[in-house]
Amino acid sequence: MCRINRRQFLQSLAAGAAFVSISDIPETDKRDSPKEEEMDQKTLVTYCGFYCGLCSEITKIPGNARVLMEELIKADYEGRAPTEFWSYLENLTSVEDDKCCRTEKCGGPSCAIRKCAKEKGVFICTECQDYPCAKIKILAKSEPTMIHDGERIKEIGLDAWIIEQEERKRVSFCYSDIRCGHCIVPTD
């Protein structure tokens, strides 16, 4: 089977090329990226205590976008949708290696938790004597594992907790699967 890169794939779509299987498209899932192995896993821990490896933007959306792309191609939609749609769908299939609240490429720009943690000089909110504070409790209203995970970090330490999160990731756990409504991020 011939392998093509993503640019070639999109160009073939724009040109109305014959069916191209999604299996011809190289996988770019973050889990397959050599950068992750080299990356310090602590950078995947948000200030509030989430683990980026369990975010749907990493665990589910890229794979689901690839499946949607394949199904649309099979149904002969490549000539019926605008190229902007295919570009957007293509963007959903990839994962930015540095997408995290620590790089400020994820999370709300006005997140009060991030601002507070930086001001207090803590790596993670569980290091603060006020944990769980009112800001964390606001976020925990929509995130059922938030406070439990924070207490677990305090109990076993961050490194051991990260190992547990990698196990969660291995069994396809994702925060969005258990979220209680819209994520409420405090801004004050």
N, C-alpha and C positions, 0 to 999 in steps of 0.2 A: 504494500500500500504506500502510496506517495504521501510524504509529509509536507505540509505547506506552513508558512508562518502566518501570523494573524493578519498582517498587512495584505498578504497575497489573498487570504481568505476574503477579507472585506472588499478588496478590489474585484475579486471574482463575483461577489454578490452584486456589487454596483454595476458590473458589466452584464449581469444576467446569465452567468455561467451555469453550466449543468450542475446537477446535484453534487455537493461536496459533503462528505460525511463529517460529522463532528469529531470522529476519531482521527481525522486528518489534521486537526488543530492541536498544536502542542499544549499540554497541560501547563498552567501557570499558577496552580494552587500554591499558596504560601507554604503548605506543609511539604511540598516537593522542592522548595527553594533551598539551595545550599546556604543562603544568607541566614536562614533561621537557625541552622545548626551552629553557626558562628556567633549568632546574636545572644547576648546575655538575656536569659529568660526573664530576669527581673524587669527588663524594659517593657515586658508584656503585661505588667501589673499596673493598673491605673491608680491614681491617688486615692480614690474612694474604695478600692479593693476589688475591682473586677479583674478578670484575666482575659486579655485581648484574644487569646486563642479560642475562647468560647463565644465570641461575637459572631452573629449571623453574617456579618459582612466578610468574615473569614471562613466560617464553617459551612454555611449553607448557600448564600446568594451566588457565589461564583459557580458552584456546581449546578444549581438550579437554572442559572442563566445559560450555561452550556447546553443543558437538556432542552430548554425552551428554543435555543438557537437551532439545535438539531431537529426538533419537531417542526419548526417553521420552515426549515429547508426541505424536509421530507414532504411537507404540505405545499411546496412550491410557492412560498411567500416571498422569496428573495427579490422578486421583481415588483411586488406589490406594496412594499413598505419603503418609506423614504430612507435614504442613506443615513440620515441623522439617527433614525431608530436603530439601525444596525450598529452604528458607532456607539450609541448608548448601551446597547445590549453587550457589545464587545467589551466596553469598559466594566460592565458588571461581572464579566467572567474573570477579571484579574484582581489581584489583591496587592495593595501597596504595602511593601515591607515595613515602612516606617509610619503606618497609620495607627496612631495611638494618641491619647490625650496628653502624653508627655511631650510629643512633638507638636501638639496643638492642631493636628490634622484630623482629629476626631473629637467628638464631644462639643457641646455648645461653647462658643467663644466667651460667653459670660458666666461660665460655670463657677459658682461660688466655692465649691469644694476644692477645685484645682487652685484657685486663687488663695484660699485659706491655707492649704497644705504648703504652697510655695512660701507664703508669708511666715508660717511657723517653722519652715525648714525641715518638714518631715517627708520621708520618702513615700509613706503610705499612712493614711489616717489612723490606722490601728496603733501607730507609734505615739499618738497624741493622748494626753491624759484625759481629754474630754470625750474620747470615743465611747460610744456613738453619740455624736453631737446632734443638734437639731437639724443641721443640713443633711447629715447621713440619714437621719430618720425620715426626712422628706423623700429622699431618693428610695429608701427601703420600702416605702408604701407601694411602689410599682415593681420592686425587685425583691422577690421573696427570699433569696439566698444571701442578700447583702450583709445583714448583721450576723447571721450564722457564720458566713465565710470570714468575716472580720474577727469574730471570736475564735474561730478555728486557727487563723493566722497567729493570734496572740497565744493560743495554746501550744501549737506545734512548731511555730516559726515559719517564716516566709519561704525558705527553701523547700521544706517538707510540704507546705501547702501547694507550692508550684507543681511538685510531683503529683499531688492529688488532682490538680487541675488538668495536667497532661493526661491523666487516666480518664477524667471526665471527657476530655476532647476525643480520646481514643474510642469511647463508646457513643460518640456523636451528641453529647450534651451541648445544648446551646441556650444562652440566657433568654432569647426571644421565645423559646418554647414554653417558658414558665412565667413570663412577664405578666403582671396583673394590670392590664391597660397600658396607656401611653406612659413612656418613661418620663418621670418628673424630675428635672434637674434644677436644684435651687440656684437662683441668680442673685440672691442677696446674702 
